[in-house]
């Protein structure tokens, strides 16, 4: 699989000029930014916020009732979601006042056995929002500093940073379209994407700028190594997604591991975007840069 994909991308890069390589990833980035902007204008957040970031109550019960039945039963409360994970149903409610919260807990514990209740206050959720934004900003600044110190050249460093930024935006837009909420798990996945993106982009940039050979040869060698690494990671993530999401269909005693399921699907979307951004966007920028007349003898030898 990795070999076939490498050959396809290698031939694609060689047969298209730099503008053609940049067009598609930049168009996908533009669409992703529009999706996030529309979401921000309409709801105040670029992605759907999970309970950790907006507050609320999560109740897990062991029952044979369907999620639809529980949604109907508790429709008088601000129920946002009800989903089945094995033999349990997980219900998620919005923020309630203390009296309504007590009534809900009394009702649930009276109806069902083996009840698990988790609550997050709106103030704590707002604090987590601020911390999440700070974490993303600090991660990007740290990544940009390291990249610039490594290459000490503006345009190649900018290409690496742009690729990482595009990976995050595309993954976030995918979350919005797919209805995946921003939780502590998916936030961790977005932060992990920065590392995955920089890894492949630094591999490409280092090979092109610091190794000997023609530009096409260096891109081909970097592509073979980079795509092998990425497809190996993708295969592991696909397995993790299948096991964490669907294993209860085979073994009913298992429960769906929502955290791992969300982390893996966001990483899968981000790594697919990273292959596009690294081998089309970053490659197009780098190839244009090193083939400039003043650099041809320096990088293409």
Protein Blocks (a to p, Z undefined) as FASTA:
>chain_A
ZZmmmmmmmmmmmmpcfklmmmmmmmmmmmmmmmmmmmmmmnopabdcdfklnopadddd
ddfbdfklmmmmmmmpccfbdcdehjbccdddddddfklmmmmmmmmmmmpghiacdddd
fklmmmmmmmmmmmmmmmmmmmmmmmmmmnopaklmmmmmmmmmmmmmmmmmmmmmnopa
cdfklmmmmmmmmmmmmmmmmmmmmmmmmpgcdfklmmmmmmmmmmmmmmmmmmmmmmmm
mmmmmmmmmmmmbccdfklmmmmmmmmmmmmmmmmmmmmmmmmmmmmmmmpmklmmmmmZ
Z
